[in-house]
Amino acid sequence: MDWKDSYIKLDYISREIEQFNSEYGDEIELEIVHFYDHFRAFATICQDESPFKDYFAEGVDYRSSDEASKKALEELYRQAYYIC
């Protein structure tokens, strides 16, 4: 079974969602899922008002949720702000 099937079937150890604002004022949602063999983080920026932004990034690490989050946020910032 791959990670998508595990996610759909709720077959993971833990899951947490955080919402916070970036230094540019955008609301970022960060979801961290601890699967049995790795951590996977999903970071998104979706705005309902102008200027419209819609960005999604994913990070994976086999030992640390912090590293998975860092990878996802770095990719998100790269997409949204051309930084990193």
LUMVEX-204035 format. One record per residue (C-alpha): residue in three letters; x, y, z; residue number from 1. Coordinates in Angstrom, 3 decimals, decimal comma, padded with zeros to 6 digits. Example, Ala and Ser with C-alpha at 12.3 -4.5 7.8 and 13.67 -1.06 7.14 Angstrom:
2
[site "ALA"; [012,300; -004,500; 007,800]; 1]
[site "SER"; [013,670; -001,060; 007,140]; 2]
This chain:
84
[site "MET"; [000,000; 000,000; 000,000]; 1]
[site "ASP"; [001,422; 003,413; -000,897]; 2]
[site "TRP"; [001,208; 006,527; 001,254]; 3]
[site "LYS"; [-001,866; 007,874; -000,585]; 4]
[site "ASP"; [-003,852; 004,747; 000,233]; 5]
[site "SER"; [-002,683; 004,928; 003,851]; 6]
[site "TYR"; [-003,758; 008,580; 004,031]; 7]
[site "ILE"; [-007,196; 007,883; 002,564]; 8]
[site "LYS"; [-007,736; 004,908; 004,890]; 9]
[site "LEU"; [-006,470; 006,908; 007,899]; 10]
[site "ASP"; [-003,691; 004,344; 008,348]; 11]
[site "TYR"; [-001,019; 006,554; 009,901]; 12]
[site "ILE"; [000,399; 007,216; 013,352]; 13]
[site "SER"; [-000,501; 010,892; 013,741]; 14]
[site "ARG"; [-001,556; 013,986; 011,838]; 15]
[site "GLU"; [-001,471; 017,649; 012,795]; 16]
[site "ILE"; [-002,406; 020,856; 011,028]; 17]
[site "GLU"; [-001,012; 024,290; 011,794]; 18]
[site "GLN"; [-002,064; 027,643; 010,383]; 19]
[site "PHE"; [000,109; 030,733; 010,551]; 20]
[site "ASN"; [000,909; 033,880; 008,611]; 21]
[site "SER"; [004,084; 034,305; 006,616]; 22]
[site "GLU"; [006,191; 037,423; 006,955]; 23]
[site "TYR"; [004,493; 038,544; 003,718]; 24]
[site "GLY"; [001,024; 038,357; 005,272]; 25]
[site "ASP"; [-000,176; 035,188; 003,538]; 26]
[site "GLU"; [-001,928; 032,490; 005,532]; 27]
[site "ILE"; [-000,017; 029,215; 005,342]; 28]
[site "GLU"; [-001,471; 025,858; 006,265]; 29]
[site "LEU"; [001,013; 023,130; 007,165]; 30]
[site "GLU"; [-000,158; 019,536; 007,533]; 31]
[site "ILE"; [002,283; 016,993; 008,966]; 32]
[site "VAL"; [001,491; 013,290; 008,712]; 33]
[site "HIS"; [003,534; 010,620; 010,497]; 34]
[site "PHE"; [003,294; 007,402; 008,520]; 35]
[site "TYR"; [004,824; 004,179; 009,786]; 36]
[site "ASP"; [008,018; 004,594; 007,748]; 37]
[site "HIS"; [008,303; 008,344; 007,091]; 38]
[site "PHE"; [007,009; 011,864; 007,731]; 39]
[site "ARG"; [005,249; 013,814; 005,006]; 40]
[site "ALA"; [004,426; 017,522; 005,188]; 41]
[site "PHE"; [002,076; 019,491; 002,944]; 42]
[site "ALA"; [002,255; 023,287; 002,854]; 43]
[site "THR"; [-000,329; 025,441; 001,086]; 44]
[site "ILE"; [-001,160; 029,058; 000,428]; 45]
[site "CYS"; [-004,683; 029,626; -000,880]; 46]
[site "GLN"; [-006,184; 033,081; -000,826]; 47]
[site "ASP"; [-009,842; 033,921; -001,309]; 48]
[site "GLU"; [-009,175; 037,586; -001,990]; 49]
[site "SER"; [-007,098; 039,526; -004,465]; 50]
[site "PRO"; [-004,236; 039,100; -005,143]; 51]
[site "PHE"; [-005,152; 035,453; -005,630]; 52]
[site "LYS"; [-002,440; 032,935; -004,819]; 53]
[site "ASP"; [-002,628; 029,166; -004,897]; 54]
[site "TYR"; [000,541; 027,253; -004,057]; 55]
[site "PHE"; [001,173; 023,710; -002,843]; 56]
[site "ALA"; [004,394; 022,024; -001,754]; 57]
[site "GLU"; [005,320; 018,694; -000,233]; 58]
[site "GLY"; [008,270; 017,548; 001,863]; 59]
[site "VAL"; [009,308; 014,043; 002,917]; 60]
[site "ASP"; [011,797; 012,875; 005,513]; 61]
[site "TYR"; [012,349; 009,408; 006,924]; 62]
[site "ARG"; [013,454; 010,514; 010,409]; 63]
[site "SER"; [012,044; 013,924; 011,320]; 64]
[site "SER"; [008,784; 015,829; 011,022]; 65]
[site "ASP"; [010,746; 019,073; 011,350]; 66]
[site "GLU"; [012,863; 018,217; 008,309]; 67]
[site "ALA"; [009,795; 017,247; 006,273]; 68]
[site "SER"; [008,158; 020,557; 007,247]; 69]
[site "LYS"; [011,287; 022,507; 006,393]; 70]
[site "LYS"; [011,472; 020,917; 002,939]; 71]
[site "ALA"; [007,799; 021,660; 002,254]; 72]
[site "LEU"; [008,058; 025,270; 003,429]; 73]
[site "GLU"; [011,253; 025,921; 001,456]; 74]
[site "GLU"; [009,561; 024,692; -001,713]; 75]
[site "LEU"; [006,430; 026,715; -000,941]; 76]
[site "TYR"; [008,475; 029,886; -000,438]; 77]
[site "ARG"; [010,386; 029,160; -003,635]; 78]
[site "GLN"; [007,120; 028,974; -005,571]; 79]
[site "ALA"; [005,308; 031,872; -003,910]; 80]
[site "TYR"; [008,108; 034,348; -003,283]; 81]
[site "TYR"; [011,003; 033,171; -005,492]; 82]
[site "ILE"; [013,145; 032,752; -002,354]; 83]
[site "CYS"; [015,583; 030,001; -001,210]; 84]
